[in-house]
Amino acid sequence: MPLIAIVLAALAIGFEQLVQWKYGPMGIIAFVALSIGIKAKNTMIGGVGAVILVMLLAQSG
C-alpha cells in the first residue's frame, strides 16, 4: 500500500512539473484550483480550474 501511494505521489508531482513547464504559472494555478475543487467537492473552484486549463490547451493547440 505505501508503494502505491509513493508511485501516485511521484506521478502527480511529475504531471505538475509538466504543466508548469508547458503552461507556466497559470497552468499551475489552474491545476491547483482543479485539484482543490475535486478534493473539496466544490464544483465552482474545480470548474474554474478546468476552464482555465481548457483555455490554455486551446491557446497552445
DOLUMKOL-108857 format. One record per residue (C-alpha): residue number from 1; x, y, z. Coordinates in steps of 0.5 Angstrom, whole numbers. Example, Ala and Ser with C-alpha at 12.3 -4.5 7.8 and 13.67 -1.06 7.14 Angstrom:
BEGIN
<pt><n>1</n><c1>25</c1><c2>-9</c2><c3>16</c3></pt>
<pt><n>2</n><c1>27</c1><c2>-2</c2><c3>14</c3></pt>
***
This chain:
BEGIN
<pt><n>1</n><c1>0</c1><c2>0</c2><c3>0</c3></pt>
<pt><n>2</n><c1>5</c1><c2>5</c2><c3>2</c3></pt>
<pt><n>3</n><c1>9</c1><c2>4</c2><c3>-5</c3></pt>
<pt><n>4</n><c1>2</c1><c2>5</c2><c3>-9</c3></pt>
<pt><n>5</n><c1>2</c1><c2>12</c2><c3>-5</c3></pt>
<pt><n>6</n><c1>9</c1><c2>14</c2><c3>-7</c3></pt>
<pt><n>7</n><c1>8</c1><c2>12</c2><c3>-14</c3></pt>
<pt><n>8</n><c1>2</c1><c2>16</c2><c3>-14</c3></pt>
<pt><n>9</n><c1>5</c1><c2>22</c2><c3>-11</c3></pt>
<pt><n>10</n><c1>11</c1><c2>22</c2><c3>-16</c3></pt>
<pt><n>11</n><c1>6</c1><c2>22</c2><c3>-22</c3></pt>
<pt><n>12</n><c1>3</c1><c2>28</c2><c3>-19</c3></pt>
<pt><n>13</n><c1>9</c1><c2>31</c2><c3>-18</c3></pt>
<pt><n>14</n><c1>11</c1><c2>30</c2><c3>-25</c3></pt>
<pt><n>15</n><c1>5</c1><c2>32</c2><c3>-28</c3></pt>
<pt><n>16</n><c1>5</c1><c2>38</c2><c3>-24</c3></pt>
<pt><n>17</n><c1>12</c1><c2>40</c2><c3>-27</c3></pt>
<pt><n>18</n><c1>10</c1><c2>38</c2><c3>-34</c3></pt>
<pt><n>19</n><c1>4</c1><c2>43</c2><c3>-33</c3></pt>
<pt><n>20</n><c1>9</c1><c2>48</c2><c3>-30</c3></pt>
<pt><n>21</n><c1>14</c1><c2>48</c2><c3>-36</c3></pt>
<pt><n>22</n><c1>9</c1><c2>48</c2><c3>-41</c3></pt>
<pt><n>23</n><c1>4</c1><c2>53</c2><c3>-39</c3></pt>
<pt><n>24</n><c1>7</c1><c2>57</c2><c3>-34</c3></pt>
<pt><n>25</n><c1>5</c1><c2>60</c2><c3>-27</c3></pt>
<pt><n>26</n><c1>-3</c1><c2>60</c2><c3>-30</c3></pt>
<pt><n>27</n><c1>-2</c1><c2>53</c2><c3>-31</c3></pt>
<pt><n>28</n><c1>0</c1><c2>51</c2><c3>-24</c3></pt>
<pt><n>29</n><c1>-6</c1><c2>56</c2><c3>-21</c3></pt>
<pt><n>30</n><c1>-11</c1><c2>52</c2><c3>-26</c3></pt>
<pt><n>31</n><c1>-8</c1><c2>45</c2><c3>-24</c3></pt>
<pt><n>32</n><c1>-8</c1><c2>47</c2><c3>-16</c3></pt>
<pt><n>33</n><c1>-15</c1><c2>50</c2><c3>-17</c3></pt>
<pt><n>34</n><c1>-18</c1><c2>44</c2><c3>-20</c3></pt>
<pt><n>35</n><c1>-15</c1><c2>39</c2><c3>-15</c3></pt>
<pt><n>36</n><c1>-17</c1><c2>43</c2><c3>-9</c3></pt>
<pt><n>37</n><c1>-24</c1><c2>43</c2><c3>-12</c3></pt>
<pt><n>38</n><c1>-24</c1><c2>36</c2><c3>-13</c3></pt>
<pt><n>39</n><c1>-22</c1><c2>34</c2><c3>-6</c3></pt>
<pt><n>40</n><c1>-26</c1><c2>39</c2><c3>-3</c3></pt>
<pt><n>41</n><c1>-32</c1><c2>37</c2><c3>-8</c3></pt>
<pt><n>42</n><c1>-33</c1><c2>44</c2><c3>-9</c3></pt>
<pt><n>43</n><c1>-36</c1><c2>45</c2><c3>-17</c3></pt>
<pt><n>44</n><c1>-34</c1><c2>52</c2><c3>-17</c3></pt>
<pt><n>45</n><c1>-27</c1><c2>52</c2><c3>-16</c3></pt>
<pt><n>46</n><c1>-26</c1><c2>46</c2><c3>-20</c3></pt>
<pt><n>47</n><c1>-30</c1><c2>49</c2><c3>-26</c3></pt>
<pt><n>48</n><c1>-25</c1><c2>55</c2><c3>-25</c3></pt>
<pt><n>49</n><c1>-19</c1><c2>51</c2><c3>-26</c3></pt>
<pt><n>50</n><c1>-22</c1><c2>46</c2><c3>-31</c3></pt>
<pt><n>51</n><c1>-24</c1><c2>52</c2><c3>-35</c3></pt>
<pt><n>52</n><c1>-17</c1><c2>56</c2><c3>-35</c3></pt>
<pt><n>53</n><c1>-14</c1><c2>49</c2><c3>-37</c3></pt>
<pt><n>54</n><c1>-18</c1><c2>48</c2><c3>-43</c3></pt>
<pt><n>55</n><c1>-17</c1><c2>56</c2><c3>-45</c3></pt>
<pt><n>56</n><c1>-9</c1><c2>54</c2><c3>-44</c3></pt>
<pt><n>57</n><c1>-10</c1><c2>48</c2><c3>-48</c3></pt>
<pt><n>58</n><c1>-14</c1><c2>51</c2><c3>-54</c3></pt>
<pt><n>59</n><c1>-9</c1><c2>57</c2><c3>-54</c3></pt>
<pt><n>60</n><c1>-3</c1><c2>53</c2><c3>-55</c3></pt>
<pt><n>61</n><c1>-6</c1><c2>48</c2><c3>-60</c3></pt>
***
